[in-house]
Amino acid sequence: MNKEIIQSTIRHSLEGTATFPQIVGLLLSEGVESYHVDLVRNENRYYTATGESLVEKVAVPHARAAPAFSAAKVAAAIKKSQGGQINYRQFVAEILEAGCVYYIAYLAGKRVAYFGREGDAHVEHFPQK
């Protein structure tokens, strides 16, 4: 797993210069099968099928997550992001408002699971082409 490429995916996400499908493609090309975005600790963790992992700090100031988790609000933010109505930073702000504290993207499984403080979750499958 190339650390510079992983760091570039973070940078492109934050700058809004790459789409989620483009980020997924880059990560898959590096052998990443899943990644965990921890909004509490401001860090991302990347995992390969061979057991390799990488932790990257993501120094982005944001509000604290709402106490209650709303799967409907998370789903609405996802829909806006997929439709190009909001960028990644706005997406993060909206899922925090929905009570999401972290999410895990399972690239091989083509789904993302979003979690609240009390274990509430919403699973979103990648859009079918």
C-alpha positions as CSV (number, residue, x, y, z in Angstrom):
1,M,0.0,0.0,0.0
2,N,1.5,3.3,-1.1
3,K,1.2,5.9,1.7
4,E,1.5,8.8,-0.8
5,I,-1.4,7.5,-2.9
6,I,-3.5,7.0,0.2
7,Q,-2.7,10.5,1.4
8,S,-3.6,11.9,-2.1
9,T,-7.1,10.2,-1.8
10,I,-7.6,12.1,1.5
11,R,-6.5,15.3,0.0
12,H,-8.6,14.9,-3.2
13,S,-11.7,14.1,-1.1
14,L,-11.2,17.2,1.1
15,E,-10.5,19.4,-1.9
16,G,-13.5,18.0,-3.8
17,T,-11.2,17.1,-6.8
18,A,-12.2,13.5,-7.0
19,T,-15.5,11.6,-6.8
20,F,-16.2,8.6,-4.5
21,P,-15.9,6.2,-7.4
22,Q,-12.5,7.7,-8.4
23,I,-11.3,7.3,-4.7
24,V,-12.6,3.8,-4.6
25,G,-10.7,3.0,-7.8
26,L,-7.4,4.4,-6.5
27,L,-7.8,2.5,-3.2
28,L,-8.6,-0.8,-4.9
29,S,-5.6,-0.3,-7.1
30,E,-3.5,-0.1,-3.9
31,G,-5.0,-3.4,-2.6
32,V,-7.2,-1.6,0.0
33,E,-10.3,-3.8,0.7
34,S,-11.8,-1.5,3.5
35,Y,-11.2,1.7,5.3
36,H,-12.6,3.2,8.5
37,V,-13.2,6.9,8.9
38,D,-13.2,7.8,12.5
39,L,-14.9,11.2,12.9
40,V,-14.2,11.3,16.7
41,R,-10.5,10.8,16.4
42,N,-10.1,12.6,13.0
43,E,-8.3,9.6,11.4
44,N,-8.7,7.1,8.7
45,R,-7.6,3.5,8.8
46,Y,-6.9,1.5,5.6
47,Y,-6.8,-2.3,5.4
48,T,-5.6,-4.8,2.8
49,A,-6.6,-8.5,2.5
50,T,-2.9,-9.4,3.3
51,G,-3.2,-7.8,6.8
52,E,-1.4,-4.6,5.9
53,S,-2.9,-1.4,7.5
54,L,-2.2,2.3,7.6
55,V,-3.5,5.0,9.9
56,E,-3.6,8.6,8.6
57,K,-4.6,11.7,10.7
58,V,-7.2,13.9,9.0
59,A,-6.9,17.3,10.5
60,V,-10.3,18.7,9.6
61,P,-12.1,20.8,12.2
62,H,-15.8,19.8,12.4
63,A,-18.6,19.9,14.9
64,R,-19.2,17.1,17.3
65,A,-21.7,14.5,16.2
66,A,-25.3,14.8,17.3
67,P,-26.2,12.6,20.2
68,A,-29.0,10.7,18.4
69,F,-28.4,8.7,15.2
70,S,-30.7,9.2,12.3
71,A,-30.4,6.6,9.5
72,A,-32.8,8.7,7.4
73,K,-30.6,11.8,7.6
74,V,-27.5,9.7,6.8
75,A,-29.3,8.3,3.8
76,A,-30.3,11.8,2.7
77,A,-26.7,13.0,2.9
78,I,-25.5,10.1,0.9
79,K,-28.1,10.8,-1.8
80,K,-27.1,14.5,-2.0
81,S,-23.4,13.5,-2.2
82,Q,-24.1,10.9,-5.0
83,G,-26.1,13.5,-6.9
84,G,-23.3,16.0,-6.7
85,Q,-25.3,18.5,-4.6
86,I,-22.7,18.5,-1.8
87,N,-19.0,18.0,-1.5
88,Y,-17.2,15.7,0.9
89,R,-16.8,18.3,3.6
90,Q,-20.5,19.1,3.5
91,F,-21.3,15.4,3.5
92,V,-19.2,14.9,6.7
93,A,-21.0,17.9,8.3
94,E,-24.4,16.4,7.4
95,I,-23.6,12.9,8.7
96,L,-22.3,14.4,11.9
97,E,-25.6,16.3,12.3
98,A,-27.2,12.8,11.8
99,G,-25.3,11.5,14.7
100,C,-22.7,9.4,12.8
101,V,-19.4,9.0,14.6
102,Y,-17.6,6.8,12.1
103,Y,-18.1,4.8,9.0
104,I,-16.5,1.8,7.4
105,A,-16.3,1.5,3.6
106,Y,-16.1,-2.2,2.6
107,L,-14.8,-1.8,-1.0
108,A,-14.7,-5.5,-1.8
109,G,-18.3,-5.8,-0.4
110,K,-19.4,-2.7,-2.2
111,R,-21.1,-1.1,0.8
112,V,-20.5,1.5,3.5
113,A,-21.7,1.1,7.1
114,Y,-22.4,4.3,9.1
115,F,-22.5,4.1,12.9
116,G,-23.9,6.2,15.8
117,R,-22.7,6.4,19.4
118,E,-25.0,3.6,20.6
119,G,-24.4,1.1,17.9
120,D,-27.2,2.3,15.6
121,A,-26.2,1.7,12.0
122,H,-27.2,2.4,8.4
123,V,-25.7,0.3,5.6
124,E,-25.6,1.8,2.1
125,H,-24.8,-0.4,-0.9
126,F,-22.8,1.1,-3.8
127,P,-25.0,2.3,-6.6
128,Q,-25.6,-0.1,-9.4
129,K,-24.3,1.1,-12.8
